[in-house]
Amino acid sequence: MFLTIVLLSALAQAPMNPPPLGHLLIIGGGGTTEDMQQRALALAGGPKSKVLIIPQASGDLQGALSLVDWWREIGAKDIRLLDLDDPEAAKEAIRSANLFWMRGGSQTRLFDALSKGGVLDEIRKRYQDGAVVCGTSAGAAVMSTLMIAGSAGPRGTPDADTPKMGAGLGLWPDVIVDQHFLQRKRINRLRRAVKEHPNLIGVGIDEKTAILVNGREFEVLGASDVIVLDSRKEHPARSADEPQPDAGARDDDPEDSGITVHELKPGMKYHLDKGFLAPMTKAVGAGN
């Protein structure tokens, strides 16, 4: 198991080459705004886009069917559910889709379902070629190569802060995503994951909040803040005209042990190497 995690961590550090032409819409769960949907649909080509709903994180068929109406209400016309019973038909549906929607449930169940029959490779290729991939809750956690698959114990117990790591889809390989972040008080869980894998960046997304990923940068959408935990030991050299690290970021909290914490408010943009691309805000715990 240890060797598996080490290998996954190494893979997570390898950037996709060439850079993907698509976008990721990663939602922390607890609700998706119409603005998030509209942004994703517009990037995918508008109402003419082919939307493919990936319901395999949950066994709730009725909930999956309701998502068809949900996308139709904002103007999408061609909406289908991914059926994995016939892998070849599933791959053909993926090849023709412009927008993918992964619902909540169990990220492990979702990964296991998609990793069979070459289906996952087709999703990765569509993202590389320009498709928009959206995921909420479990569909958010599974975006990275090394993902938080759950906790060692239930909420409210000390073991809830101990992450169980597993294999993810590998669409955003430089990060570890956690969701329902502030609502379920998961900062310690993400902090531990980053400490164990210091070359990866932790991104915590709260409910009714999303990030829109374009290459190595992302924009915060929705109702709440996004927390970035960065424990990388080496940073690329910056030229004089590139944005500098956040002056308000901190790494002096003993509990953080070298982890720099950034707080991004809705509307802000962040680059994984350059830092803030929008007016800076105070970091978590910073004074007045």
C-alpha positions in Angstrom: 0.0 0.0 0.0 2.8 2.4 0.9 4.6 1.7 -2.4 1.3 2.3 -4.3 0.8 5.7 -2.6 4.5 6.7 -3.4 4.0 5.8 -7.0 0.7 7.7 -7.2 2.4 10.8 -5.6 5.2 10.6 -8.2 2.6 10.4 -11.0 0.7 13.3 -9.6 3.8 15.5 -9.9 4.2 14.8 -13.7 2.3 17.5 -15.6 0.0 16.6 -18.5 1.9 17.2 -21.7 0.9 19.0 -23.8 -1.3 21.2 -21.5 -5.0 20.3 -21.7 -7.2 22.4 -23.9 -10.2 21.8 -21.8 -11.5 23.2 -18.5 -12.4 21.7 -15.1 -15.3 22.9 -13.0 -14.7 21.6 -9.5 -17.5 22.1 -7.0 -17.3 21.6 -3.3 -20.8 20.0 -3.0 -23.9 21.4 -1.3 -25.4 22.9 -4.4 -24.4 24.3 -7.8 -25.4 27.7 -8.9 -26.9 28.5 -12.3 -23.9 30.8 -13.0 -21.5 27.8 -12.6 -23.6 25.7 -15.0 -23.8 28.5 -17.5 -20.0 29.1 -17.4 -19.4 25.4 -18.0 -22.0 25.2 -20.8 -20.6 28.3 -22.6 -17.0 26.9 -22.5 -18.3 23.6 -23.9 -19.9 25.3 -26.9 -23.3 26.6 -25.6 -26.7 24.9 -26.0 -25.6 22.8 -28.9 -23.0 21.0 -26.6 -23.4 17.4 -25.9 -23.7 16.9 -22.2 -22.8 13.5 -20.7 -23.8 12.9 -17.1 -21.6 10.4 -15.2 -23.8 9.1 -12.4 -21.6 6.2 -11.2 -20.6 7.8 -7.8 -24.1 7.0 -6.6 -26.6 4.2 -7.1 -29.5 6.6 -7.1 -30.9 6.3 -10.6 -33.8 8.7 -10.0 -31.4 11.4 -8.9 -29.3 10.8 -12.0 -32.4 11.2 -14.3 -33.3 14.4 -12.6 -29.9 15.8 -13.7 -31.1 15.5 -17.3 -33.9 18.0 -16.6 -31.6 20.2 -14.5 -29.3 20.7 -17.5 -32.1 21.1 -19.9 -33.5 23.9 -17.8 -30.5 26.1 -18.5 -30.6 25.5 -22.3 -28.7 22.3 -22.9 -30.4 20.2 -25.6 -28.4 17.0 -26.0 -28.0 15.3 -22.6 -27.3 11.7 -22.0 -26.4 9.4 -19.0 -23.2 7.4 -19.2 -24.1 3.6 -19.3 -21.0 1.4 -18.6 -22.8 -1.9 -19.3 -21.4 -1.8 -22.8 -17.8 -0.3 -22.6 -17.6 0.3 -26.4 -20.8 2.2 -26.5 -19.7 4.1 -23.4 -16.4 5.1 -25.0 -18.3 6.2 -28.1 -20.6 8.4 -26.0 -17.5 9.9 -24.3 -15.8 10.7 -27.6 -18.8 12.7 -28.8 -19.4 14.7 -25.5 -18.3 18.3 -25.0 -19.3 18.5 -21.3 -19.1 15.9 -18.6 -20.9 16.1 -15.2 -19.8 13.9 -12.4 -22.3 13.8 -9.5 -21.6 13.3 -5.8 -21.6 10.0 -3.8 -18.4 7.9 -3.3 -15.3 9.0 -5.1 -13.8 5.5 -4.8 -16.9 3.9 -6.4 -16.7 6.5 -9.2 -13.0 5.8 -9.9 -13.5 2.0 -9.8 -16.4 2.3 -12.3 -14.5 4.5 -14.7 -11.2 2.6 -14.6 -12.6 -0.4 -16.4 -12.6 -1.0 -20.1 -10.6 2.0 -21.2 -13.3 4.5 -20.3 -11.1 6.7 -18.2 -8.5 7.0 -20.9 -11.3 8.4 -23.2 -12.3 11.0 -20.6 -8.7 12.1 -20.2 -8.3 12.4 -24.0 -11.5 14.5 -24.3 -10.3 16.8 -21.6 -6.9 17.1 -23.4 -8.7 17.9 -26.6 -11.0 20.7 -25.1 -13.9 19.2 -23.3 -15.2 20.6 -20.0 -15.2 18.2 -17.1 -17.4 19.1 -14.1 -17.6 17.4 -10.7 -19.3 18.0 -7.4 -18.5 16.5 -4.0 -17.1 13.0 -4.9 -16.8 14.2 -8.5 -14.6 17.0 -7.2 -12.3 14.8 -5.0 -11.6 12.4 -7.9 -10.2 15.1 -10.2 -6.6 14.7 -9.0 -4.2 11.8 -9.5 -3.7 11.2 -5.8 -7.1 11.8 -4.1 -8.6 11.8 -0.6 -10.8 8.7 -0.8 -12.2 9.3 2.7 -11.3 9.5 6.3 -10.0 6.9 8.7 -13.0 7.6 11.0 -16.4 9.2 11.0 -17.1 12.9 11.4 -16.6 14.2 14.9 -13.9 11.7 15.9 -10.1 12.3 15.9 -9.7 9.8 13.0 -11.8 12.1 10.8 -8.7 14.2 10.4 -6.7 11.3 9.0 -7.1 11.0 5.2 -7.3 7.8 3.4 -5.6 8.3 0.0 -6.3 6.5 -3.2 -6.1 6.8 -7.0 -8.0 9.5 -8.8 -8.7 10.4 -12.4 -5.5 12.3 -13.0 -7.1 15.3 -14.7 -5.5 17.8 -12.3 -2.3 16.1 -11.2 -0.6 18.8 -9.2 -3.1 19.0 -6.4 -5.1 17.2 -3.8 -8.7 18.4 -3.7 -11.0 18.3 -0.6 -14.7 19.3 -0.7 -17.4 20.3 1.8 -14.3 22.0 3.2 -15.4 24.6 5.7 -18.8 23.2 6.3 -17.3 19.9 7.5 -14.2 21.4 9.0 -11.7 19.5 6.9 -8.7 21.7 7.0 -6.8 19.4 9.3 -7.5 16.4 7.0 -6.2 18.3 4.0 -3.2 19.6 6.0 -2.2 16.0 6.8 -2.6 15.0 3.2 -0.3 17.8 2.1 2.3 17.0 4.8 2.4 13.5 3.6 2.8 14.6 0.0 4.6 18.0 0.2 5.1 18.4 -3.6 1.3 18.5 -4.1 -0.9 21.6 -3.4 -4.0 21.2 -1.3 -7.1 22.9 -2.5 -10.1 23.0 -0.1 -13.5 23.9 -1.7 -16.5 24.7 0.4 -20.2 24.0 -0.4 -21.9 26.1 -3.1 -18.4 27.1 -4.2 -16.4 26.1 -7.2 -13.1 26.7 -9.0 -12.9 26.9 -12.8 -9.5 25.5 -13.8 -7.7 26.5 -17.0 -4.3 24.9 -17.2 -2.3 25.9 -14.1 -4.6 28.6 -13.0 -8.1 28.8 -11.5 -10.9 31.2 -10.7 -13.1 31.0 -7.6 -16.9 31.0 -8.2 -19.8 30.9 -5.8 -20.5 31.7 -2.2 -17.5 31.0 0.0 -13.7 31.0 0.1 -11.3 28.5 -1.3 -8.2 27.5 0.8 -4.9 26.6 -0.7 -2.2 24.8 1.3 1.2 24.8 -0.3 4.1 22.9 1.3 6.4 22.6 -1.8 10.1 22.9 -1.0 11.1 24.4 -4.3 9.5 27.1 -6.4 10.2 28.0 -10.1 12.2 31.2 -10.6 10.0 34.2 -11.3 10.9 37.0 -13.6 10.5 40.6 -12.4 7.1 41.1 -14.2 5.5 37.9 -12.8 3.2 38.1 -9.7 5.1 37.5 -6.5 4.0 35.3 -3.6 1.1 36.6 -1.5 2.5 39.0 1.1 -0.3 38.0 3.5 0.3 34.3 3.3 1.6 32.7 6.5 3.7 29.6 7.4 4.5 30.5 11.0 1.7 28.6 12.7 3.3 25.6 14.5 0.4 23.4 13.4 1.2 24.2 9.7 4.8 23.1 9.9 5.9 25.0 6.8 2.6 24.9 5.0 1.7 28.3 3.5 -2.0 29.0 3.6 -3.8 31.2 1.1 -7.4 32.2 1.3 -9.1 33.0 -2.0 -12.4 34.9 -2.1 -15.0 34.5 -4.9 -13.8 36.2 -8.1 -10.1 35.8 -7.3 -7.7 33.9 -9.6 -4.7 31.8 -8.6 -1.8 30.2 -10.5 -0.2 27.1 -9.1 3.3 28.5 -9.7 2.9 32.3 -9.7 0.4 32.7 -6.8 -2.4 35.3 -6.9 -3.5 36.7 -10.2 -6.1 39.0 -8.7 -6.1 41.5 -5.8 -4.7 39.8 -2.7 -6.6 39.0 0.5 -5.5 38.1 3.9 -4.5 34.6 4.6 -6.2 32.3 7.1 -5.4 33.5 10.6 -3.7 36.8 9.5 -4.1 39.7 11.8 -5.9 43.0 11.1 
